[in-house]
């Protein structure tokens, strides 16, 4: 892709998200979401492969539907209350429609069916943008409107997402689909506490973005998109293969890694709010996700690939990919748990 075109698209992505962050008016927020959608579509379709074109078409139709629902809900709210302000959505019907549209936009279950298929059809780096940056603007709107939403709707979306995110990834062999279901499960954790502890939602989002960025950059570095190709990763980059195991376990939420911190704090918050049953259910659904992360770790560290020799390659060509972002995100994705008391003090 022409570097000038690429720069324009990336700037538009940043502008769309920033516009949604800054806006208190529904029309401006809707405009930011639309800029975001239109900017990523050429990035998704740049390979001119039938799968990429199919994924782009699906993504465009889903995002257009969600945007139309948001505009309809905002107009209905303005008709009822005379208010276009995002925080002034008090009527249950527009509020429920908005929450459903935003859930469709980010891929919360049961409105998730498009996400694994779309992520499977695009490159790893575009998938990284779709899994992290594209979630920020809708999540900002969810956090602003969560106080007026029905708590049962949020709990239903959250628990369904964690269950589907864990269950859907069990049988997958494609790494991008596994990461899509991982994204659905993590979004469920964020949504669950968005009403009672929005700062905890923000913490869960930040840790999710760090861990997902590190995982996508690692898979891009070792050029792996299927479970079977993970078995040969240690012959090309033994150190990176070992760190990838830690990354996957961090995504699963195992202590003493970073991914354990948001899950621990969210379960503690739910218990403090008297929602012991909800906390128990979401903790059990996390075990489903942990199973397929352990399966990937087994394929990466304990399986020999039939295509290669059982020894490390005596020579390795130097990679031309920049590794600074990979190094930083890997460190953050594995070593932040000791900072938990400090972070907990800041968010409470």
DRENDO-1510 file (C-alpha; in Angstrom, 1 decimal, always signed):
<recs>
REC; n; res; u; v; w
REC; 1; UNK; +0.0; +0.0; +0.0 .
REC; 2; UNK; +1.2; +3.5; -0.8 .
REC; 3; UNK; +2.7; +5.0; +2.4 .
REC; 4; UNK; +0.8; +8.3; +2.0 .
REC; 5; UNK; -2.5; +6.4; +1.7 .
REC; 6; UNK; -1.5; +4.2; +4.7 .
REC; 7; UNK; -0.6; +7.3; +6.7 .
REC; 8; UNK; -4.0; +8.9; +5.9 .
REC; 9; UNK; -5.9; +5.8; +6.9 .
REC; 10; UNK; -4.0; +5.5; +10.2 .
REC; 11; UNK; -4.5; +9.2; +11.0 .
REC; 12; UNK; -8.2; +8.8; +10.3 .
REC; 13; UNK; -8.3; +5.8; +12.7 .
REC; 14; UNK; -6.8; +7.9; +15.4 .
REC; 15; UNK; -9.1; +10.9; +14.6 .
REC; 16; UNK; -12.3; +8.8; +14.7 .
REC; 17; UNK; -11.5; +7.3; +18.1 .
REC; 18; UNK; -10.4; +10.6; +19.5 .
REC; 19; UNK; -13.5; +12.3; +18.2 .
REC; 20; UNK; -15.7; +9.7; +20.0 .
REC; 21; UNK; -13.6; +10.1; +23.2 .
REC; 22; UNK; -14.1; +13.8; +23.2 .
REC; 23; UNK; -17.7; +14.1; +22.3 .
REC; 24; UNK; -20.7; +14.5; +24.6 .
REC; 25; UNK; -23.1; +14.7; +21.7 .
REC; 26; UNK; -24.5; +11.6; +20.1 .
REC; 27; UNK; -24.0; +12.9; +16.5 .
REC; 28; UNK; -20.3; +13.6; +17.0 .
REC; 29; UNK; -19.8; +10.2; +18.7 .
REC; 30; UNK; -21.6; +8.5; +15.8 .
REC; 31; UNK; -19.4; +10.4; +13.3 .
REC; 32; UNK; -16.3; +9.2; +15.1 .
REC; 33; UNK; -17.4; +5.6; +14.9 .
REC; 34; UNK; -18.1; +6.0; +11.2 .
REC; 35; UNK; -14.7; +7.5; +10.4 .
REC; 36; UNK; -13.2; +4.6; +12.3 .
REC; 37; UNK; -15.1; +2.0; +10.2 .
REC; 38; UNK; -14.4; +3.7; +6.9 .
REC; 39; UNK; -10.7; +4.0; +7.7 .
REC; 40; UNK; -10.1; +0.4; +8.5 .
REC; 41; UNK; -11.9; -1.1; +5.6 .
REC; 42; UNK; -9.1; -0.4; +3.0 .
REC; 43; UNK; -6.6; -1.9; +5.5 .
REC; 44; UNK; -8.7; -5.1; +5.7 .
REC; 45; UNK; -9.1; -5.5; +2.0 .
REC; 46; UNK; -5.5; -4.6; +0.9 .
REC; 47; UNK; -4.6; -8.3; +0.2 .
REC; 48; UNK; -7.2; -8.6; -2.5 .
REC; 49; UNK; -7.8; -12.2; -1.4 .
REC; 50; UNK; -11.4; -13.6; -1.6 .
REC; 51; UNK; -11.3; -14.3; +2.2 .
REC; 52; UNK; -10.2; -10.7; +2.9 .
REC; 53; UNK; -12.9; -9.2; +0.7 .
REC; 54; UNK; -15.5; -11.4; +2.3 .
REC; 55; UNK; -14.3; -10.4; +5.8 .
REC; 56; UNK; -14.3; -6.7; +4.8 .
REC; 57; UNK; -17.9; -7.0; +3.5 .
REC; 58; UNK; -19.1; -8.7; +6.6 .
REC; 59; UNK; -17.4; -6.2; +8.8 .
REC; 60; UNK; -18.8; -3.2; +6.9 .
REC; 61; UNK; -22.4; -4.6; +7.0 .
REC; 62; UNK; -22.2; -5.3; +10.7 .
REC; 63; UNK; -20.7; -1.9; +11.6 .
REC; 64; UNK; -23.2; -0.1; +9.4 .
REC; 65; UNK; -26.1; -1.9; +11.1 .
REC; 66; UNK; -24.8; -1.1; +14.6 .
REC; 67; UNK; -24.2; +2.6; +13.6 .
REC; 68; UNK; -27.8; +2.8; +12.2 .
REC; 69; UNK; -29.1; +1.4; +15.5 .
REC; 70; UNK; -27.1; +3.9; +17.5 .
REC; 71; UNK; -28.4; +6.8; +15.4 .
REC; 72; UNK; -32.0; +5.5; +15.7 .
REC; 73; UNK; -31.6; +5.2; +19.5 .
REC; 74; UNK; -30.1; +8.7; +19.9 .
REC; 75; UNK; -32.9; +10.2; +17.7 .
REC; 76; UNK; -35.6; +8.4; +19.7 .
REC; 77; UNK; -34.0; +9.7; +23.0 .
REC; 78; UNK; -33.9; +13.3; +21.6 .
REC; 79; UNK; -37.6; +12.9; +20.5 .
REC; 80; UNK; -38.6; +11.7; +24.0 .
REC; 81; UNK; -36.4; +13.9; +26.2 .
REC; 82; UNK; -35.1; +16.7; +23.9 .
REC; 83; UNK; -31.6; +15.7; +24.8 .
REC; 84; UNK; -28.6; +14.7; +22.5 .
REC; 85; UNK; -26.2; +14.4; +25.4 .
REC; 86; UNK; -24.7; +10.9; +25.8 .
REC; 87; UNK; -25.0; +10.9; +29.6 .
REC; 88; UNK; -28.7; +11.9; +29.4 .
REC; 89; UNK; -30.1; +8.7; +28.0 .
REC; 90; UNK; -32.7; +7.8; +30.7 .
REC; 91; UNK; -35.5; +6.1; +28.7 .
REC; 92; UNK; -35.1; +2.3; +28.9 .
REC; 93; UNK; -35.9; +1.6; +25.2 .
REC; 94; UNK; -33.3; +3.9; +23.6 .
REC; 95; UNK; -30.8; +2.9; +26.3 .
REC; 96; UNK; -31.3; -0.8; +25.6 .
REC; 97; UNK; -31.1; -0.3; +21.8 .
REC; 98; UNK; -27.8; +1.6; +22.2 .
REC; 99; UNK; -26.3; -1.0; +24.5 .
REC; 100; UNK; -27.3; -3.8; +22.0 .
REC; 101; UNK; -25.8; -1.8; +19.1 .
REC; 102; UNK; -22.5; -1.2; +20.9 .
REC; 103; UNK; -22.4; -4.9; +21.9 .
REC; 104; UNK; -22.8; -5.8; +18.2 .
REC; 105; UNK; -20.1; -3.3; +17.3 .
REC; 106; UNK; -17.5; -4.8; +19.6 .
REC; 107; UNK; -18.6; -8.4; +19.2 .
REC; 108; UNK; -20.2; -9.3; +22.6 .
REC; 109; UNK; -22.1; -12.6; +22.7 .
REC; 110; UNK; -24.7; -13.4; +21.5 .
REC; 111; UNK; -24.0; -10.8; +18.8 .
REC; 112; UNK; -20.5; -12.2; +18.3 .
REC; 113; UNK; -20.8; -14.5; +15.2 .
REC; 114; UNK; -19.1; -12.1; +12.8 .
REC; 115; UNK; -15.9; -11.5; +14.8 .
REC; 116; UNK; -14.1; -14.9; +14.4 .
REC; 117; UNK; -14.9; -15.1; +10.7 .
REC; 118; UNK; -13.8; -11.5; +10.1 .
REC; 119; UNK; -10.6; -11.9; +12.1 .
REC; 120; UNK; -9.8; -15.1; +10.2 .
REC; 121; UNK; -9.9; -13.4; +6.8 .
REC; 122; UNK; -7.5; -10.6; +7.5 .
REC; 123; UNK; -3.7; -10.3; +8.3 .
REC; 124; UNK; -2.3; -10.5; +11.8 .
REC; 125; UNK; -1.4; -6.8; +12.0 .
REC; 126; UNK; -4.9; -5.7; +10.8 .
REC; 127; UNK; -6.3; -8.2; +13.2 .
REC; 128; UNK; -4.3; -6.5; +16.0 .
REC; 129; UNK; -5.9; -3.1; +15.1 .
REC; 130; UNK; -9.4; -4.7; +14.9 .
REC; 131; UNK; -8.9; -6.5; +18.3 .
REC; 132; UNK; -7.5; -3.5; +20.2 .
REC; 133; UNK; -7.9; +0.0; +18.7 .
REC; 134; UNK; -11.3; -0.6; +17.2 .
REC; 135; UNK; -12.7; -1.6; +20.6 .
REC; 136; UNK; -11.8; +1.6; +22.4 .
REC; 137; UNK; -14.4; +4.0; +21.0 .
REC; 138; UNK; -17.5; +1.7; +21.5 .
REC; 139; UNK; -16.2; +0.8; +25.0 .
REC; 140; UNK; -15.9; +4.5; +25.9 .
REC; 141; UNK; -19.6; +4.9; +24.9 .
REC; 142; UNK; -20.6; +1.8; +26.9 .
REC; 143; UNK; -18.9; +3.1; +30.0 .
REC; 144; UNK; -20.7; +6.5; +29.6 .
REC; 145; UNK; -24.1; +4.9; +29.1 .
REC; 146; UNK; -23.7; +1.9; +31.5 .
REC; 147; UNK; -25.2; +3.7; +34.5 .
REC; 148; UNK; -28.5; +4.1; +32.7 .
REC; 149; UNK; -28.6; +0.6; +31.3 .
REC; 150; UNK; -30.5; -2.2; +32.9 .
REC; 151; UNK; -28.1; -4.2; +35.1 .
REC; 152; UNK; -29.6; -7.5; +34.0 .
REC; 153; UNK; -28.9; -6.7; +30.3 .
REC; 154; UNK; -25.2; -6.0; +31.1 .
REC; 155; UNK; -24.9; -9.1; +33.3 .
REC; 156; UNK; -26.5; -11.3; +30.5 .
REC; 157; UNK; -24.1; -9.9; +27.9 .
REC; 158; UNK; -21.1; -10.3; +30.1 .
REC; 159; UNK; -21.8; -13.9; +31.3 .
REC; 160; UNK; -22.8; -15.0; +27.8 .
REC; 161; UNK; -19.6; -13.5; +26.4 .
REC; 162; UNK; -17.4; -15.3; +28.9 .
REC; 163; UNK; -19.2; -18.6; +28.3 .
REC; 164; UNK; -19.2; -18.3; +24.5 .
REC; 165; UNK; -15.6; -17.0; +24.5 .
REC; 166; UNK; -14.4; -20.0; +26.4 .
REC; 167; UNK; -16.6; -22.6; +24.7 .
REC; 168; UNK; -16.0; -21.3; +21.1 .
REC; 169; UNK; -12.3; -21.5; +21.3 .
REC; 170; UNK; -12.1; -25.1; +22.5 .
REC; 171; UNK; -12.3; -26.8; +19.1 .
REC; 172; UNK; -10.3; -24.2; +17.0 .
REC; 173; UNK; -7.1; -24.8; +15.2 .
REC; 174; UNK; -6.8; -21.3; +13.6 .
REC; 175; UNK; -4.9; -18.9; +16.0 .
REC; 176; UNK; -6.8; -15.8; +14.8 .
REC; 177; UNK; -10.2; -17.5; +15.6 .
REC; 178; UNK; -8.8; -18.5; +19.0 .
REC; 179; UNK; -7.8; -14.9; +19.6 .
REC; 180; UNK; -11.2; -13.7; +18.5 .
REC; 181; UNK; -12.9; -15.9; +21.1 .
REC; 182; UNK; -10.3; -14.7; +23.6 .
REC; 183; UNK; -11.4; -11.1; +22.8 .
REC; 184; UNK; -15.1; -12.0; +23.3 .
REC; 185; UNK; -14.3; -13.6; +26.8 .
REC; 186; UNK; -12.2; -10.6; +27.9 .
REC; 187; UNK; -14.9; -8.1; +26.8 .
REC; 188; UNK; -17.4; -10.0; +29.0 .
REC; 189; UNK; -15.2; -9.4; +32.1 .
REC; 190; UNK; -15.0; -5.7; +31.2 .
REC; 191; UNK; -18.7; -5.2; +30.7 .
REC; 192; UNK; -19.6; -7.0; +33.9 .
REC; 193; UNK; -18.2; -4.3; +36.2 .
REC; 194; UNK; -18.8; -1.3; +33.9 .
REC; 195; UNK; -21.7; -0.2; +36.0 .
REC; 196; UNK; -20.4; -0.7; +39.5 .
REC; 197; UNK; -16.6; +0.0; +39.0 .
REC; 198; UNK; -15.8; +1.7; +35.7 .
REC; 199; UNK; -12.2; +2.2; +36.7 .
REC; 200; UNK; -11.8; -1.6; +37.0 .
REC; 201; UNK; -13.3; -1.9; +33.4 .
REC; 202; UNK; -10.5; +0.5; +32.3 .
REC; 203; UNK; -7.9; -1.5; +34.1 .
REC; 204; UNK; -9.2; -4.7; +32.4 .
REC; 205; UNK; -9.2; -3.0; +29.0 .
REC; 206; UNK; -5.6; -1.8; +29.4 .
REC; 207; UNK; -4.3; -5.2; +30.4 .
REC; 208; UNK; -6.3; -6.8; +27.6 .
REC; 209; UNK; -4.8; -4.4; +25.0 .
REC; 210; UNK; -1.2; -5.0; +26.3 .
REC; 211; UNK; -1.6; -8.8; +26.3 .
REC; 212; UNK; -3.3; -9.0; +23.0 .
REC; 213; UNK; -0.8; -6.7; +21.3 .
REC; 214; UNK; +2.1; -8.8; +22.6 .
REC; 215; UNK; +0.4; -12.0; +21.4 .
REC; 216; UNK; -0.3; -10.7; +17.9 .
REC; 217; UNK; +3.2; -9.2; +17.5 .
REC; 218; UNK; +4.7; -12.5; +18.6 .
REC; 219; UNK; +2.6; -14.6; +16.1 .
REC; 220; UNK; +3.5; -12.1; +13.4 .
REC; 221; UNK; +7.2; -12.4; +14.3 .
REC; 222; UNK; +7.2; -16.2; +14.1 .
REC; 223; UNK; +4.8; -16.1; +11.1 .
REC; 224; UNK; +2.3; -18.5; +12.6 .
REC; 225; UNK; -1.5; -18.6; +12.0 .
REC; 226; UNK; -2.3; -22.3; +12.8 .
REC; 227; UNK; -1.9; -24.4; +15.9 .
REC; 228; UNK; +0.3; -27.0; +14.0 .
REC; 229; UNK; +2.8; -24.4; +13.0 .
REC; 230; UNK; +3.4; -23.4; +16.7 .
REC; 231; UNK; +5.3; -26.7; +17.1 .
REC; 232; UNK; +8.2; -25.5; +14.9 .
REC; 233; UNK; +8.4; -22.1; +16.5 .
REC; 234; UNK; +11.1; -23.1; +19.0 .
REC; 235; UNK; +13.5; -24.1; +16.3 .
REC; 236; UNK; +13.4; -20.6; +14.8 .
REC; 237; UNK; +13.2; -18.5; +18.1 .
REC; 238; UNK; +13.6; -20.6; +21.3 .
REC; 239; UNK; +13.5; -17.6; +23.6 .
REC; 240; UNK; +10.4; -16.1; +22.0 .
REC; 241; UNK; +8.7; -19.5; +22.1 .
REC; 242; UNK; +9.2; -19.6; +25.8 .
REC; 243; UNK; +7.9; -16.1; +26.3 .
REC; 244; UNK; +4.9; -16.9; +24.1 .
REC; 245; UNK; +3.9; -19.6; +26.6 .
REC; 246; UNK; +4.0; -17.1; +29.4 .
REC; 247; UNK; +1.9; -14.7; +27.3 .
REC; 248; UNK; -0.8; -17.3; +26.6 .
REC; 249; UNK; -0.9; -18.2; +30.3 .
REC; 250; UNK; -1.2; -14.5; +31.1 .
REC; 251; UNK; -4.2; -14.3; +28.7 .
REC; 252; UNK; -5.7; -17.2; +30.6 .
REC; 253; UNK; -5.3; -15.3; +33.9 .
REC; 254; UNK; -2.9; -17.5; +35.7 .
REC; 255; UNK; -0.9; -16.1; +38.6 .
REC; 256; UNK; +1.8; -14.7; +38.9 .
REC; 257; UNK; +1.3; -13.1; +35.5 .
REC; 258; UNK; -0.4; -9.8; +34.6 .
REC; 259; UNK; -3.6; -11.3; +33.3 .
REC; 260; UNK; -4.5; -12.6; +36.8 .
REC; 261; UNK; -4.7; -9.0; +38.2 .
REC; 262; UNK; -8.0; -7.7; +36.5 .
REC; 263; UNK; -9.7; -11.1; +37.1 .
REC; 264; UNK; -8.8; -11.1; +40.7 .
REC; 265; UNK; -9.9; -7.5; +41.3 .
REC; 266; UNK; -13.2; -8.0; +39.4 .
REC; 267; UNK; -14.1; -11.2; +41.3 .
REC; 268; UNK; -13.3; -9.3; +44.5 .
REC; 269; UNK; -15.5; -6.4; +43.5 .
REC; 270; UNK; -18.4; -8.8; +42.6 .
REC; 271; UNK; -18.0; -10.5; +46.0 .
REC; 272; UNK; -18.1; -7.1; +47.8 .
REC; 273; UNK; -21.3; -6.1; +45.9 .
REC; 274; UNK; -23.0; -9.3; +47.1 .
REC; 275; UNK; -22.9; -11.0; +43.7 .
REC; 276; UNK; -21.3; -14.3; +44.8 .
REC; 277; UNK; -23.2; -16.4; +42.3 .
REC; 278; UNK; -22.2; -14.2; +39.4 .
REC; 279; UNK; -18.6; -14.2; +40.6 .
REC; 280; UNK; -18.6; -18.0; +40.8 .
REC; 281; UNK; -20.1; -18.4; +37.3 .
REC; 282; UNK; -17.6; -16.1; +35.6 .
REC; 283; UNK; -14.7; -17.7; +37.4 .
REC; 284; UNK; -15.9; -21.1; +36.1 .
REC; 285; UNK; -16.3; -19.9; +32.6 .
REC; 286; UNK; -12.7; -18.5; +32.8 .
REC; 287; UNK; -11.6; -22.2; +33.2 .
REC; 288; UNK; -12.9; -22.9; +29.6 .
REC; 289; UNK; -10.7; -20.2; +28.2 .
REC; 290; UNK; -7.7; -21.4; +30.3 .
REC; 291; UNK; -8.1; -24.8; +28.7 .
REC; 292; UNK; -7.5; -23.7; +25.1 .
REC; 293; UNK; -4.6; -21.4; +26.2 .
REC; 294; UNK; -3.0; -24.5; +27.9 .
REC; 295; UNK; -3.6; -26.4; +24.7 .
REC; 296; UNK; -1.7; -23.8; +22.7 .
REC; 297; UNK; +1.1; -23.8; +25.3 .
REC; 298; UNK; +1.3; -27.6; +25.0 .
REC; 299; UNK; +1.5; -27.3; +21.2 .
REC; 300; UNK; +4.2; -24.6; +21.5 .
REC; 301; UNK; +6.4; -26.1; +24.2 .
REC; 302; UNK; +5.8; -29.8; +24.5 .
REC; 303; UNK; +5.1; -30.9; +20.9 .
REC; 304; UNK; +7.6; -31.7; +18.2 .
REC; 305; UNK; +6.8; -30.7; +14.7 .
REC; 306; UNK; +6.9; -33.5; +12.1 .
REC; 307; UNK; +8.3; -31.1; +9.5 .
REC; 308; UNK; +11.6; -30.2; +11.2 .
REC; 309; UNK; +14.5; -31.8; +12.9 .
REC; 310; UNK; +14.4; -32.2; +16.6 .
REC; 311; UNK; +17.2; -29.7; +17.2 .
REC; 312; UNK; +17.4; -25.9; +17.2 .
REC; 313; UNK; +18.4; -24.5; +13.8 .
REC; 314; UNK; +22.2; -23.9; +13.8 .
REC; 315; UNK; +21.8; -20.6; +11.9 .
REC; 316; UNK; +19.0; -18.1; +11.9 .
REC; 317; UNK; +18.5; -15.1; +9.6 .
REC; 318; UNK; +18.1; -11.8; +11.5 .
REC; 319; UNK; +14.6; -10.6; +11.5 .
REC; 320; UNK; +13.9; -7.2; +9.9 .
REC; 321; UNK; +10.8; -6.6; +12.0 .
REC; 322; UNK; +10.9; -4.0; +14.7 .
REC; 323; UNK; +11.0; -5.7; +18.1 .
REC; 324; UNK; +10.8; -2.8; +20.5 .
REC; 325; UNK; +7.0; -2.9; +20.8 .
REC; 326; UNK; +7.1; -6.7; +21.1 .
REC; 327; UNK; +9.7; -6.5; +24.0 .
REC; 328; UNK; +7.8; -3.8; +25.9 .
REC; 329; UNK; +4.4; -5.4; +25.6 .
REC; 330; UNK; +5.8; -8.8; +26.6 .
REC; 331; UNK; +7.4; -7.4; +29.7 .
REC; 332; UNK; +4.2; -5.6; +30.7 .
REC; 333; UNK; +2.0; -8.6; +29.9 .
REC; 334; UNK; +4.0; -10.9; +32.2 .
REC; 335; UNK; +5.4; -8.8; +35.0 .
REC; 336; UNK; +2.8; -6.3; +36.3 .
REC; 337; UNK; +1.2; -8.4; +39.0 .
REC; 338; UNK; +3.5; -7.1; +41.9 .
REC; 339; UNK; +2.1; -3.6; +41.1 .
REC; 340; UNK; -1.4; -4.8; +42.0 .
REC; 341; UNK; -1.6; -3.0; +45.5 .
REC; 342; UNK; -0.5; +0.3; +43.9 .
REC; 343; UNK; -2.9; +0.0; +41.0 .
REC; 344; UNK; -5.8; -1.0; +43.4 .
REC; 345; UNK; -5.1; +2.1; +45.5 .
REC; 346; UNK; -5.2; +4.3; +42.4 .
REC; 347; UNK; -8.6; +2.9; +41.1 .
REC; 348; UNK; -10.4; +2.9; +44.4 .
</recs>
